[in-house]
Amino acid sequence: MLMPKRTKFRRPHRVSYEGKAKGAKTIEFGEYGLQATSGNWITSQQIEAARIAMTR
């Protein structure tokens, strides 16, 4: 892994994505959409699985 030789900390702390979104509740493109109920990281495989499940 590429990394500087000398840093004060190994990596920066991740940003906390907690709470629910307050705006952007309308779907701009298409008929279906995903809405997050909690803050978390998701992978591209999870997004693809959700997309396939919604179009069935």
N, C-alpha and C positions, 0 to 999 in steps of 0.2 A: 504494500500500500504506500502511495506517495505521501510524504509527511515532512514538514520542516524539521531541521535538525534540532533546533532549540525553541521551545515554546514554554510559556508559563503553565499552561494547562494542556492536557492531551487533546481534548476536543471541546468545543463550546457546548453549553447545555442546550437541549432542544427547547423549542418554543412550546408552551403549553396551549393546547387547543381544547379548552374545557367550556362547557356551557352550550346553549343552543344559539343558533343564528337568529337575529332579530329581523332581518330583511330578506329580500330575494326569495319570496315564497311562490312566485309564479314561474311557470315553465316557459322558457323563451323559445326553445327548439324542440320539436317533436311532441309526442302525446304523453310520454312517461318520463319520470325522473326519480332520482334518489334523493332522500333527505336524511341528513345525519341526525341521530338522536343523542349522540355523545361524541366527545372529542377523542379521536384515535387515528392511527395510521392504518391505511389499507393498501394492499398490494394490487398490481395490475391484474393478477389472476382473479382476485376477488371482484374487481370492477367488471371484468369480462364475464364471470359467472353470473353476476347480477343482471348484466345486459341480456344474456342469453335467456335467463329465467323470465325476465319481463316481456320478451318478445314472443314467448310461447303462448 
